[in-house]
Amino acid sequence: MDEATTPGLLSFTDETALNKLLWLGVLLGLTSLALSLSATARREDSLYLGAGLICGGLALVVAHYFAGMGALVLGSVVLLAIRLKQG
């Protein structure tokens, strides 16, 4: 008979791998959103700013659909407000 043991610190199952990848995607998505908005505030002129915002929001959609869509809408509004303020 197999003895049931609790998973150890280095135990790596499919469920823990997917969970860690999900949170890594969320972390990278939030980082992408933050860097995109900070680069816009510093008046960096690049096509990658909008792409960073979009990719960050879409990475959050994987974790929670409405959180990702909310981040896209809120990020777009903040991006437009910064651009209008800059003139």
GIRA-V901734 format. One line per field, one symbol per residue. ss: DSSP state (h for helix, s for strand, l for the rest). phi: phi as a letter, one per 30 degrees, with the letter a starting at -180 (. if undefined). A space follows every 50 residues. Layout:
# GIRA-V901734
ss->???
phi->???
This chain:
# GIRA-V901734
ss->lllllllllllllhhhhhhhhhhhhhhhhhhhhhhhhhhhhllllllhhh hhhhhhhhhhhhhlhhhhhhhhhhhhhhhhhhhhhhl
phi->.dcdbddddcdbcdddddddddddddddddddddddddddddidcadddd dddddddddddddaedddddddddddddddddddddi
